[in-house]
């Protein structure tokens, strides 16, 4: 399971427009991957209809919710510290406050939180958010409440998410939930359940609605978007039981991309995350066919060693990964490729580590997300392997991987020098209030003088300089996509 975690967003408190009729106050913050932040928007939408306005003042909240992640130990430690903070405020300042845990950590540690440690009032798993009104009523009646049942059908396709802390330009659109890939290091199949896909019609309706509200870019989101498969409902693993008609009219990810791209030809379409074993040529060809499908693929590999890939239960080899990279480079020459990498997986040797470095040399990724192995309770790796690589060795190997990635990032970024790129203006530059910041089609950050341009404009920018990860340029006019 790959989950791209934006460290800048961790613990972000979500805020929506106030409804004057609502009298209760909700404090909700999120940790983990983009799926969790997307889920928080769904939760806020449900609770807005239950009389809750959001607040950023923790002390005044009637209900405090933390949307949690179990992918790394660091995330769980952080959430536990936050729960200690909530309970201190509940004890000393606001005894009426109710505290709840949402998401992956909720599913995994349900009994521990409620029964053993007694640090929360309600526990809600990723598939039970529609049950929140009932659970909150239970809590207000003086009872603990829990629903962590994993669904075979729930996709929240009928919930119109409230867009939280948004720039009004980019939005996340969830297309799948759950995961069938049993990577041995990953908790997601146990915390989010089996894979099921959302009705493509509801996806297109959401995209059309976003466009009508002024959004210019969406990211199709799932644990593994490439295995998207809609055949009228149900889980992917049951597709072999589908009728001939359902099979003949099924929508796979390549078809979904085309539906999205043609529904709004001027809206940028991104997607995340891909899995090497499920990314087929049809997807790459569809990207090449439609100009508004962005030329960036986040393609986690985790290791460059075939032995470690097998131990991880990654259903691809190093050689198959190279073949996929070659096809991407051939069909979409200017496509940016990024990675996830885990170092220090159980039994990893120095030779395995060198295999990872050599794979990186072959691909020369534009950027990546790199971590040391963190044993997660309940995973297959925890049951099968001893975490036997010393922390010092893990740290040294991670440092070498990061150093090589920084070298490759600079190499790839410099390739854009003296070219013209289309930038979607998203916000003011962090370093200067005289500059705009946005991303290119290839997901590279670019900054340029503001001029007469505004947030939401597509601007053609000539690249005159760069850092390792950021393009610096000057605007030469709006693009044809405005």
N, C-alpha and C positions, 0 to 999 in steps of 0.2 A: 504494500500500500504506500502510495506516495502522497504526501500532504505538504504543499508549499506553505511555509509559515512565515508571514510578514512580521518580523520582530517589532517594527514600528507601530503595529496595530494592537499588540497584546495588551489586554486589560482596557481596551477602548470602551468608554461609556457611551451608550447609544441614546440619541435624543430625537424625538419626533415633534411635529407641530402640536401645540396644545389644543385640546378640545375642551371648551369652556363648560360643557356638561359633565365632564369627568371629574370625580372628586378624590380618587385614590392615586397614590404616587408609586411609580415603578422605577427602580434603579436596576439596570441590567448591563453587565459587562461581559465581554467575550474573550476567550483565549483559543489558540489553535489555528486551524487552517481557514481558508475562505468558506468552506462548507459551514463551519460554525457561525461565522459572521452572517452568512445568508440565512441560516436557521434562526438567528436572533431577530432578523427582520420579520420572519414568519411569526415568531412568538409575540413580538410587539404588535403586529397586526391583530392577532387573536385577542390580546389583552386590552388593546385600545377599545375594542367593542365590549369589553367587560368593565369599563369605567376607569381605566388607568391612563393617566398621563405620565410621561417619563420625567425624571429628575436627575440632575447630576449631583445633588446634595444627598449623600448617603444617609445622614442623620435623620432626614425627614421622610424617608421612604417607608411606605406601608409594606411593600414587597421588594425583596432584594433577590435577584436571580443572577447566577454566574453560569455562563455557557462554557463547558469544559472540554479539555482535550486529554487523551491518554497516550498520544503517540510518543511522547518523550517524558522521562522522569522529571525534567525541569519544569514542565508545564504543570504536573501534578503537585509538585512542591509549591509552586507559586499560588495555585488555587487554594491549597491548604492554608497558606498564610493569609489569603484574602478572607477565608471563612473564619479564621481567628479574629480578624479585624471586624467582620460583620457581627460576630457574636459578642465582642466586647462592647460595641455600640448598642446592641440589643439589650445587653445586661445593664449598662450604665446610663444610657441616654433615652432609648426608644424601645421599651419593653413590648410594645404592640407589633414591632417589626416581625415579619415572617421571612425566613431565609430558605431559598431553594437552589438546588443544583440541577442543571440541565446537561444534556449531551452525553458524550462518550464516557467520561469519568463517572457520571451519574449511573450509567448502566453497569459499569464494572464494579463500583464500590457501594452499591445500593444499601445492603444490610449494614455495612460498616458505618456509613454516615448516619443512618437513622437509628439503628438499634444499639450498636456498640458505643459509638462516640457521641451520639445524640447532639450533633452540631448543625443539623438542618431540620426544617419542618416538612419539606417535600422534596421528592426525587423524581425527575421526569426524564425518561429516555428519549432518544432522537426521533422515535416514531410515535410519541404520545402527546405531542404539543396541543393537539385539538382537545385533549382531555383536561387541559389546564383549568378551565372554569370549574369543573367538578372537583378537581384536586384542591384548588384554592378554597372552595366551599367547605371541603373536609377539614382543612387546616383552620379555617375561621371558626369551625365548630369544635375546635379543641383537639383534633386528631392529627396524627402524622399521616402523610399521604404519599403514595408511590405508584407509579406506572412506568415500568421499563420494558413492557412487552414489545418485542420486535415484530413488526408487521410484514406481511407478505405483499401487501398492496399499497401502503401509504407512500405517496410521493408529494403531497401538499400541492398538487397541481391546481386545486380549486381555491387556494389561498392567494390573494393578491398581496405580496409582501409590502410592508411599509418600508420605504427606502430611508435608511438611517445614516446620519453623518455623511450624506452623499454630496458630491460636487455637482450633481445634476447633469453630469456628462457621461459617466460610466456606471454600469450596474452589473450585478451578478444574476444569472438565470440558472437555477438548478434544473438538471435534466435527468439525473439518476440518483438513486440512494442505495447504500449498501455496497458490498463487494463480494465477489465469488472467488477472488484470487487468495489463496491461503498462503501468502508469504509468511515464512516462519517467524519473522521479527515483528509482525504487525497485529495490533489488537482490533482493527476496524471490523473484520468479519464478525467478531464477537460482540462489538458494541453498537454496530449499525446494521447488522443482519445481512441477509442475502440480497443479491442485486435485483433491482426492479427499475424499470424506466417509465418516464412520464409521457403521457399522451402528447404526441407532437403538435396537435392542434392547440392545446393549452399553452405550449411553449411559444408558438407563433403568435397567439393572442397576447401573451405577456410582452413579447418583443414589439409588436405593433403598438401596444399601449405605452411602452417606454419611449418609442419614437415620437408618439403624439405629445408626450410630455417634455420633449426636447433632449432626450438622451441620444448620444452619438455613437456609443460603443457598448457592447455587452460581452460578457464572458460566460460561455456555456460551462456549467460546473458539475463535476461528479467525482466520485472516488476514482473512476476509470471511464472516462467519456467514450473511449473508442469501442467499448463493448455495449454501448447503448443499443437497445433492441426493443422496439414496440411492435406488438402483434395483437393488440386489443386488450392488453392488461396481463398481469401475471409476471412471474419471475423468469429471468433469462434461462435458468436451468431447466425450466419446464417447456421450453420452446419445441423440443422434439415431440411433445404431446399435442402441439397445436394442430388445427385443421389445415387441410391443403389450402383453403382460401386464406386463412390467417398467415400462413407461411408465404403465400404468393403476394400478399399485400403488406407485408411487414416493412417497417422503416428501420434501417440500420443507421449508424452514425454518419456515413457518407451522404445518405439521402437526407438526413436531418440537416446537415450542413447546407446542402443545396436549398432546402426549404427556407432556412433562415436567411441565407444570402440573397435569395430572390424576393423574399417578403419585403425586405428593406435594403435595396441595392446600395444606398449611401451610408448605411450603418456598418461600422466595423464589427466583425465577428471574431472573437477569440475563443479559445477553449482550454480547459485544464481539469484534470491531469490525464496524460496519455500513459499507456502501458505498452512497452515494446512488443509483447506477444500478441496484442490486439490491434495494433496500428497496421492497417492494410493499405495496399497501393491505391485503392479507390479513394481513401481519405486524402492522401497526398495529391492525387490527381484532381480532386474536387477543390483543394486549396489553390492549385495552379489555375483552375478554370475560372474562379471568381475573385476579382480584384479586391473585394471588400472582406474576404477571409484573410486575416492577418498572417503574415509569414513568420510565425514563431511557433515552435513546438517545444513544450516542456516534456522531455523524454527521459525520465529517471532510469538509471541503470543500476545503481547501488554498489556494484563491484565490477572490476574488470577481469576477475578470475572465474573461470568456468566451475572450478571446484566450489567456490564460495556461492556462486549463483545457484548451483544445485542445492547446497545446504540451505540457502534462503528460500528454496522452492520458487525461484524465478523461472518461469517456463520459457526461457530463451537462453541461448548461448552467446558468448562474446562474438562469435563469427556471424550469427544471425543479426545481432545488433549492428555490426559493421555493415552488413548488407542493407539494413534498413536506413542507416545513415547515408550510404552511397546512393540509394534511391531518392532520398530527400534532396541531396545535393544535386542530383541529375535533373529531377523534375522541377525543383524550386531552388535555383542556384543561390538566391539571396536570402534564403530562409535562416533565421536565427534558431539555434538549438541550445537549450539549457538542460541542466541535470540535477538529480538528487544523488548523493553519494554517502554511503555508510562505511566508516572504517572501523576496524577492530571487532568485526563479527567473530563469534566463537571459532576457534581453530585457525584463524587467519594467520598465515605465515608471511615472512618478508617477501617471498616469491609471489604470493597472492597480491600483496601490496604493490609490488613492481608491475604486476599485470594491470592493476587499476591505473597506475601512472602512465603506462604505455597506451592504454585505451584512451585516456585523456589526451595524450599527444596525437593520437590518430584523429580524434574528433575535433579537438580545439574548441570546446564549448564557449559560447559568449558569456554565460554566467552560470552559477550553480548554487545549490544549497547543500552544505556538507556538514556532517555530524559524526561524532563517535557513537558507536553502538551503545544503546541503553536498554538493558534487559527489561522487558515489560511483562509483568505478572499475567499469567493466563495464556501467553502466546505459545506456539509450538516450539520456538527456540528455547524458551525458558524450561520447557519440559524435556527437551531432547539434548540440549547442550549446556556445558559449563561455560560461564562467562570467563574464559581463561586468558584473554589477552590483557596484560597489565595496563593500568590507566596511563602510565607514563609512555608506554609504547603506542597506545591509541592516540595520545595527544601529539606525539612526535609525527606519527603518520598523517594525522589530520593537518598539522602545520605544513607538511610537504604537499598535500593535496591542495590546500588553500593557496600556497605560494605558486603552484603550477597554474591553478585556475586564474589567479590575478594576472599572471603573465599572458595567458591565452585571452583573457578579457580585454586587456590592453591591445593585443594584436588584432582581435576582431573589431574592437571599437574604432581603431585607427583606419580600418578599411573603408569607413564612411567619410573620411576626410575628402574634401573637395567634391562631394556629391550633394545632390538635393534630395531631401527627405520630406515626407508629409508628416507634420506634427499635429496631434489633437491637443489643443490647449486645455489643461486640466486645473491648473492652480498657479499661484504666484511662486516664483523660485524661492527656495529657502534662503539662499545667499544674498538675494537682491530684490527689493520691491520694485525695481525698474525692469525686471525680466519675468517672462512667462516660463512655465515648465510644463512639459507634456511628454507624450511618448510617440515614437514612430510606429509605423506598421509592424516593425520587427521587435517592438517592445523595449526599445532603447530609449532611455530618458534623454530629452534634449531641452536646452534653455536658449532663449533669444530675447532681444530687447522687445518691450511690449508694443511700441508703436501704437497703431489704431486697432489692434486686434483684441479679442475678448475671449473669455473662457467659453469653450464649446466650438470655437472656430477651428477648421482644418487649415493649416498654414504650411506653405512650402518654404522650407528653410535650407539655405546653403550652409553646409558644415565647414567651418573655418578652423576649428580647434577641438580638442577633446581631452577628457581625463580618462582614467581606466574604464569608467562605466558611463560617462555622460558626454553627450555631444553638445558642442557650443557653436552657435551659428547666427546668421542674420536672415530675417524674413524677406522673401522676395514677392510675396503676394499670397492670397488665399487660393486653395486648391479647388478643383472642379467639384469636390464633394460637399461644398457648402450649399 
